[in-house]
């Protein structure tokens, strides 16, 4: 027996530090077996088998007094025994160990040599296989000392967890009573949670954060490459985060009724998330839900008022110009400057994306909120409002010129004539570049089930009088852009070209007749016609450059020459007739824009 103990076990003091340290995820649930072995009442205890299970949690203790102990054991128990109930049936010990492991017992501590002289090798093998620690207690160890010390330690840790939770509760209540928002909540938490905390939207947009280091913010494990979204889809919710050993990220949903308002996220730096962290996050999520619900109630009233007035402005019914400018200034908007109007329209949702009743409005609110966040970063004085299917933004055109925004003070003191000339020469490509940047930020990488949307941008207008016309331009650009480029299109009114004229033709039959008359056999929907239409379109787009067209279509030069001859026999001598080429190009644009074929 003594040889077996020496060969198969080692004192608890000699355990590696990684074994002696209990995983942090078990803080509020009890002690690990490795930690129990470090207590003074278990001095001299040896691990005979099942060392892989030293991280099992001990929440309670039990003493084995009868052979049929299975009905009485509970999960996470440390079972103490002198071996007396097992003295007559040592051959059943291996089976008993497997049954105890199935019941999630923490460990078995036995006094070997008193009633059970030796432990069979098959018992030790079974314990190693199932990872159930078998502990050899010293002869002079008293059970009551073990019971008292282990239970006291567990209760002390649970009391510390409750005290921590109470402190967090007090802090959060003070924030609420002081009228603080999400930023106030996150500012208080890093010291209490020993990590960085943030509140995000359901799809990961950061609404408030505190305590996150620069390397963490740049880590693509946590954030998208653009840095505009936390990857909520990569991490588990609530206590499920504790399933991953050494997890350093936990998130809890912010729920109010049946509405999902976002996530509270904790990212630790070098330590594992524990159970008490998750409990604190749950309290934080409840508080954040109160704050968000309160802010939404206030914002709903303000947004309705602002949205109604912006609608009046967009339709030209806001009143006299001076009164309109003054009223917009009271709302924090500056419209007495060169501005552009931007319209973002949600694309139709796929059938599997259609939300349940009662969830449609929050989705649109989040869409408008995302645009508001992105626009306010560039132009705090922009007017923005969300409606049923669209978000409308009236923002300064000079926001598209980084050189003007970063110009020295001397440039700001330039004479009025120079300033007017500069404003008048704002390049549409600068505006288009800015809008595309904002669209990419709102769209993100598609995380969180975001819906696609089409975006239209107006020309630059100088003053409130031109805003209604600019709004109509932006709407038309969004509509035509979707027709030409499909879902998620971004279009500038100045770039619509002939598509703008085609969009004004309401009669689909007239367009269909024009296409059929001009394209003839190519107006059919069969594969051969579609293939030849593609060849014709690429050829015309490249100004009849045969070599370049052959390269783009991956055709041999002679093959393309043959196709051109075939097209001319079908459509006429378009390579020599400029008017015919124009008609063909317009017809092809109609097909691309309206899908008018067949």
Order of alpha helices (4+ residues) and beta strands (2+ residues): alpha-alpha-beta-alpha-beta-beta-beta-beta-alpha-beta-alpha-beta-alpha-alpha-beta-beta-alpha-beta-beta-alpha-alpha-beta-alpha-beta-beta-alpha-alpha-alpha-alpha-beta-beta-alpha-beta-alpha-alpha-alpha-alpha-alpha-alpha
